[in-house]
Amino acid sequence: MITRSRQAALILTVVLAAGAACQARDHRPPEPGHPAPTATGLRGFTLVASGDVLPHDSVIERARFDAGGAGYDFRPMLAGIRSVTDPADVALCHMETVYGAGPDYTGYPLFRSPPEVADGLAATGYDGCSTASNHSMDDGIEGIRRTLDALDRAGVRHAGTARTEREARTATVLRAGAARIAHLAYTYDTNGLPLPPDQPWAVGLIDEARIVEDARAARKAGADVVVVSLHWGTEWQDAPDERQLALARSLTASATGGRPDIDLILGTHAHVPQAYEKVNGTWVIYGMGDQVAGEMTNHEGVHDPRGNLSTLGRFTFAPPKRPGGRWEVTRAEFVPQLFDVDAGRVVNLNRALATGAEVQSVRDRIRDVVLSRGAAQDGLVMGE
C-alpha cells in the first residue's frame, strides 16, 4: 500500500445545500427505479457505478469516425448503457485517462484522450467520475488541469485529482433528493511518474489513515453517504489480491459512534471484472473491469477478451430509520456489459441476450466471477 503524509487535516469548504457545489436530481418525481418517499417524507435513491474508461488508439479513431471526421463523438459508443445510467439518481464513472491538448491524441502507454470524452459521459447520464488512477500523471499537471476543466464544462463532477490544494481538500458532494453523497477517490500509484514536489496533493494516493480521515471529515460536514473509489488490485487477476482484501476489511470496519465511516467501495484498475462482496455490512466491488478500452493484451502479450468485460453496480439506498442513522442499501445489483471492439460500442449483455445475441457464455462468466465470494447470499442480484 502506498502512503503519503499530509501537512494538515482535510479542510472541507463544500456547501451541502443546493447550488453549484451539488448536483441535484431532487426535481425528479418518483418513477420506476426510484424509491418512493418513506413515512418520514425522505426518499431513497439509486446509485450506479461503472468501470474504467480507457480510450486506446482504436477507440479514439472510432470516436473520430462517429463524429464524421470533425472532432470526436463518444456518445454513440456509450449509448448502450444509458438505459442504466440515466435513470439513476447518481451515476459515477471512472475516467482513467487524462485529456490531451490535441490534435495528436494517444492511447497506450501514455494516454492523452480527446476532451470530448467528457461530453459523451455527460450525455450518457453520468453525474461524476473518479479520476485518480495510475495514468493520472501521463501528461503531467497540465493533463490533470485539462481533464478537470473539460469535465467541469460538461457538468460532470470529479474526485481524486485536483488543480489546487484547496480543491484537493474539498470533498465532492452530489445530491440525490434529500441525500448528500460524498465521493472520494484514490489510486495505488502513478506508474512511477512523480508528483511535483510543490503539488503533492494533485493525485489522491491510497493511504488507509488518510481515507478514513477524509471520510470522517466528509461525514462531519454533513454527508449522508460516503462513497470511496479505489484504483487498486492486480491486473488480469479475477480474484481480489491480499492487499485489496485487507484494505477492504479495515476500511469497512472503521466506524464513528457505531456508524460506519464508509458506505460503499468501488474498485477499478484490474482490467477484468472482479467479485462483489459485503464486508462488515458494507458493499465492496473489488473491480468493475474496463467499460471502454481497445483490444486488450495481458502481461504475456496475448489478446485477452476479458479486458473488454465489465459490470455496472446499482445500489438502492433507503433513508435511516432514526435520525443520525445509516442510509442502508436495500437492493444491490450488477449489470454485465461488454465493449464490442469491432463495433466500438458498449453492450448491455442482458439486453443483448434478450434480443437473441449469442452472449450467454460471456454473460455467465461475468456472473460467476461477480458472485465468487458469496455475494448472492447477501442479496446481490443480476439487473437488467
Residue pairs with C-beta under 8 A, 6 or more apart in sequence:
1 188
1 206
1 207
1 208
1 243
1 247
2 188
2 189
2 205
2 206
2 207
3 205
3 206
3 207
3 209
4 200
4 205
4 207
4 210
6 210
8 169
9 213
9 217
10 169
10 171
10 213
10 214
10 217
10 218
11 166
11 169
11 170
12 169
12 170
12 171
12 217
12 218
12 220
12 221
13 166
13 169
13 170
14 21
14 170
14 171
14 172
14 173
14 221
15 21
15 22
16 22
16 173
16 180
16 221
16 222
16 223
18 24
18 175
21 173
22 173
22 174
22 175
22 180
23 90
23 127
23 128
23 155
23 157
23 174
23 175
24 174
24 175
24 176
25 89
25 90
25 127
25 175
25 176
25 177
26 175
26 176
26 177
26 178
28 34
28 89
30 36
30 37
30 43
31 87
32 87
33 46
33 87
33 88
34 43
34 45
34 46
34 87
34 89
35 43
35 44
35 45
35 46
35 316
35 317
35 318
35 330
36 43
37 43
38 44
38 318
38 319
40 319
42 177
42 178
42 319
43 177
43 178
43 319
44 179
44 316
44 317
44 318
44 319
44 327
44 330
45 89
45 90
45 176
45 177
45 179
45 316
45 317
46 87
46 88
46 89
46 90
46 314
46 315
46 316
46 317
47 88
47 89
47 90
47 91
47 92
47 176
47 181
47 225
47 227
47 264
47 314
47 315
47 317
48 84
48 85
48 88
48 90
48 91
48 92
48 312
48 313
48 314
48 315
49 91
49 92
49 93
49 227
49 229
49 266
49 285
49 288
49 312
49 313
50 81
50 85
50 91
50 92
50 93
50 94
50 288
50 291
50 310
50 311
50 312
50 313
50 337
51 94
51 268
51 273
51 287
51 288
51 289
51 290
51 291
51 310
51 311
52 94
52 96
52 133
52 268
52 269
52 271
52 288
52 289
52 290
52 291
52 292
52 293
52 310
53 93
53 94
53 95
53 96
53 97
53 117
53 121
53 129
53 291
53 292
54 96
54 97
54 111
54 290
54 292
54 293
55 63
55 97
55 105
55 107
55 111
55 113
55 114
55 117
55 292
55 293
55 294
56 107
56 108
56 293
56 294
56 295
57 106
57 107
57 108
57 294
58 107
58 294
58 295
58 341
58 344
59 77
59 107
59 292
59 293
59 294
59 344
60 72
60 105
60 107
60 113
60 114
62 77
62 344
63 72
63 73
63 74
63 77
63 114
63 116
63 117
63 120
63 344
64 71
64 72
65 344
66 72
66 73
66 74
66 75
66 76
66 77
66 344
67 73
67 116
71 114
71 116
72 114
72 116
72 117
73 116
73 120
74 114
74 116
74 117
74 119
74 120
74 121
75 119
75 120
75 123
75 124
76 344
76 345
77 120
77 292
77 344
77 345
77 346
78 120
78 121
78 123
78 124
78 292
78 346
79 124
79 345
79 346
80 337
80 345
80 346
80 347
80 348
80 351
81 124
81 291
81 312
81 335
81 337
81 346
81 348
82 123
82 124
82 125
83 348
83 351
84 312
84 314
84 335
84 348
84 383
85 91
85 124
85 125
85 126
85 312
86 124
86 125
87 125
88 125
88 314
89 176
89 177
90 127
90 128
90 174
90 176
90 181
91 124
91 125
91 126
91 127
91 128
92 126
92 127
92 128
92 129
92 130
92 183
92 227
92 229
92 266
93 121
93 126
93 128
93 129
93 130
93 291
94 129
94 130
94 133
94 229
94 231
94 266
94 268
94 288
94 291
95 117
95 118
95 121
95 129
95 130
95 131
95 147
95 151
95 158
96 111
96 133
96 135
96 231
96 268
97 111
97 112
97 113
97 133
97 135
97 138
98 111
98 112
98 113
98 135
98 136
98 138
98 139
98 143
98 144
98 146
98 147
99 112
99 113
99 114
99 115
99 117
99 118
99 143
99 146
99 147
99 150
100 106
100 112
100 113
100 114
100 139
100 143
100 146
101 112
101 142
101 146
102 114
102 115
104 112
105 112
105 113
105 114
106 112
107 294
108 294
110 135
110 138
110 139
111 135
111 138
112 138
112 139
112 143
115 146
115 147
115 149
115 150
117 150
118 147
118 150
118 151
118 153
118 154
118 156
119 154
121 129
121 151
121 154
121 156
122 154
122 155
122 156
126 156
127 156
127 157
127 174
128 156
128 157
128 158
128 159
128 172
128 174
128 183
129 151
129 156
129 157
129 158
129 159
130 158
130 159
130 160
130 183
130 185
130 229
130 231
130 266
130 268
131 144
131 147
131 148
131 151
131 158
131 159
131 160
131 161
131 185
132 159
132 160
132 161
132 185
132 186
132 187
132 203
132 204
132 205
132 229
132 231
133 160
133 187
133 231
133 268
133 269
134 187
134 188
134 189
134 190
134 191
134 231
134 269
135 190
135 191
136 143
136 144
136 160
136 161
136 187
136 190
136 202
136 203
137 143
137 144
137 190
137 191
137 193
137 194
137 195
137 202
137 203
138 191
138 193
139 146
141 196
141 199
141 202
144 161
144 162
144 163
144 202
144 203
145 163
147 158
147 161
148 158
148 161
148 162
148 163
151 157
151 158
152 158
157 172
157 174
157 183
158 172
159 171
159 172
159 183
159 184
159 185
159 204
159 229
160 184
160 185
160 186
160 187
160 203
160 204
160 229
161 202
161 203
161 204
162 168
162 201
162 202
162 203
162 204
163 202
165 199
165 201
168 201
168 202
168 204
169 201
171 182
171 183
171 184
171 214
171 217
171 218
171 221
171 223
172 182
172 183
172 184
173 180
173 181
173 182
173 183
173 218
173 223
174 180
174 181
174 183
175 181
178 224
178 319
179 224
179 225
179 317
179 319
179 327
180 222
180 223
180 224
180 225
181 223
181 224
181 225
181 226
181 227
182 215
182 218
182 219
182 221
182 223
182 225
182 226
182 227
183 227
183 229
184 204
184 211
184 214
184 215
184 218
184 226
184 227
184 228
184 229
185 204
185 228
185 229
185 230
185 231
186 204
186 205
186 206
186 207
186 210
186 211
186 228
186 229
186 230
186 231
187 203
187 204
187 205
187 206
187 230
187 231
187 232
187 269
188 205
188 206
188 231
188 232
188 269
189 205
190 203
190 205
195 202
195 203
196 202
206 230
206 231
206 232
206 247
208 247
208 250
208 251
211 228
211 251
211 262
212 251
212 254
212 261
212 262
215 226
215 228
215 254
215 261
215 262
216 256
216 261
218 226
219 226
219 256
219 259
219 261
224 327
225 263
225 264
225 317
225 327
226 261
226 262
226 263
226 264
227 262
227 263
227 264
227 265
227 266
228 251
228 262
228 264
228 265
228 266
229 265
229 266
229 267
229 268
230 247
230 265
230 266
230 267
230 268
231 267
231 268
231 269
232 243
232 244
232 247
232 267
232 268
232 269
233 240
233 241
233 243
233 244
233 267
233 269
233 270
233 274
233 286
233 287
234 241
234 270
235 269
235 270
235 271
235 298
235 299
236 270
236 271
236 272
236 298
236 299
236 304
236 306
236 307
237 270
237 272
237 274
238 272
238 273
238 274
238 306
238 369
238 372
239 274
239 275
239 372
240 248
240 267
240 274
240 275
240 286
240 287
240 373
244 267
244 286
248 265
248 277
248 279
248 284
248 286
249 279
249 280
251 261
251 262
251 265
252 260
252 262
252 265
252 279
252 280
252 281
252 282
252 284
253 280
254 260
254 261
254 262
255 261
259 324
259 325
259 326
260 280
260 281
260 282
260 326
262 282
263 282
263 317
263 326
263 327
263 329
264 282
264 283
264 284
264 315
264 329
265 282
265 283
265 284
265 285
266 285
266 288
266 313
267 274
267 284
267 285
267 286
267 287
267 288
268 287
268 288
269 287
270 286
270 287
270 289
271 289
271 290
271 293
271 296
271 304
271 306
271 307
272 287
272 289
272 290
272 304
272 306
272 307
272 309
272 369
273 287
273 288
273 289
273 306
273 309
273 310
273 311
273 336
273 366
273 369
273 370
274 285
274 286
274 287
274 288
274 289
274 369
274 370
275 286
275 369
275 370
275 371
275 372
275 373
275 375
276 283
276 284
276 285
276 286
276 311
276 313
276 332
276 334
276 370
276 371
276 373
276 375
276 380
277 283
277 284
277 286
277 373
277 374
277 375
277 378
278 284
278 332
278 375
278 378
278 380
283 313
283 315
283 329
283 332
285 311
285 313
288 310
288 311
288 312
288 313
289 306
289 307
289 309
289 310
289 311
290 296
290 307
290 308
290 309
290 310
290 339
291 310
291 337
291 339
291 346
292 339
292 346
293 307
293 308
293 339
294 341
295 303
295 307
295 308
295 341
296 303
296 304
296 305
296 306
296 307
296 308
297 303
297 304
297 307
298 304
298 307
308 338
308 339
308 340
308 341
309 336
309 337
309 338
309 339
309 362
309 365
309 366
310 336
310 337
310 338
310 339
311 334
311 335
311 336
311 337
311 366
311 370
312 334
312 335
312 337
313 332
313 333
313 334
314 331
314 332
314 333
314 334
314 335
314 383
315 329
315 331
315 332
315 333
316 329
316 330
316 331
316 332
317 327
317 328
317 329
317 330
318 327
318 328
318 329
318 330
319 327
320 326
320 327
320 328
331 379
331 381
332 375
332 378
332 379
332 380
332 381
333 380
333 381
333 382
333 383
334 370
334 380
334 381
334 382
334 383
335 348
335 350
335 382
335 383
335 384
336 348
336 349
336 350
336 362
336 363
336 366
336 367
336 370
336 382
337 346
337 347
337 348
337 349
338 346
338 347
338 349
338 352
338 359
338 362
339 345
339 346
339 347
340 346
340 347
347 357
347 359
348 384
349 359
349 362
349 363
349 366
350 363
350 382
350 383
350 384
351 384
352 359
353 359
353 360
353 363
367 382
370 380
371 380
